[in-house]
Amino acid sequence: MIVSDWLNLFKKYAQIKVFHVNHLKLLSGLSDHTLRIALGRLNNKKIIARICRGFYANPFNLPSLEEISGQIYPPNYISLESALSSYNILSQIPQTLTCVTTRLPRAFKTSFGIIEFRQIKNPYFWGFINKNGYSLAEKEKALLDYIYLNTKNKQLGPPALNTEEINKSKFFRYARQMNLEKPARSFLKNIKEISA
């Protein structure tokens, strides 16, 4: 396939933002070896962007880092500092996109940014909404994931948060479901409250 064939292929499938190498193999009909060489050349010429091992971005419909997170290490949802920042509960903007997964913890350094996946137990994998191409923790669940993953590793300091938007009854209902009621109450008592 020549460059124009690749561009036509990506244009034809413009609704797909992230391609796995296996999808490209099926669509192109190329062998593993030939495909690897072709993708390497396209990436070197900056015609396509290699996201990370095995994944490529569609040049006609570039994905966001959030959309990439939903594709490269499922199942997962955006939570912790990233979700808290998106809701303006945490005033700092994280340098890394933080997600939770039931799989082993892992970090991906992609050409679009760094994505860190933290592991949570299967029974606690809930409390998120589906967006276009990715999942995002509800405010209350993102805060509880933060408490859960940081208190068990003794990494939690009292952050500066704006908790006005947190639904307290939902927060404590979720805390009971995660067996975190006591740490959640202690956490809320010790935070430095900021205004939005």
KAPERA-V191346 format. One line per field, one symbol per residue. phi: phi as a letter, one per 40 degrees, with the letter a starting at -180 (. if undefined). psi: psi as a letter, one per 30 degrees, with the letter a starting at -180 (. if undefined). A space follows every 10 residues. Layout:
phi=???
psi=???
//
This chain:
phi=.cdccccccc ccbccccbbc dcccccccgc cdcccdcccc cccccgcbbc cadgbbcccc acccccccdc bcaccaacaf cccccccgcb cccccbcbbb accccabbcc cbicbbbbcb cdcbcagbbc bcgabbccdc cccccccdcc ccbfbcbccc bbcdcccccc dccccccbfb cccccccccc cccbbc
psi=kleeeeeeee eehffkekkl eeeeeeefgl leeeeeeeee eeeeghelkk eajfkkkkff iklleeeeef efilkllkab eeeeefggek fkjkfkkklk lflkklkkjl fflkkkkkkl kefgiahlkk ajflkkklee eeeeeeeefe efghgkljlj ljgefkjeee efeeeefghg eeeeeeeeef ljkll.
//
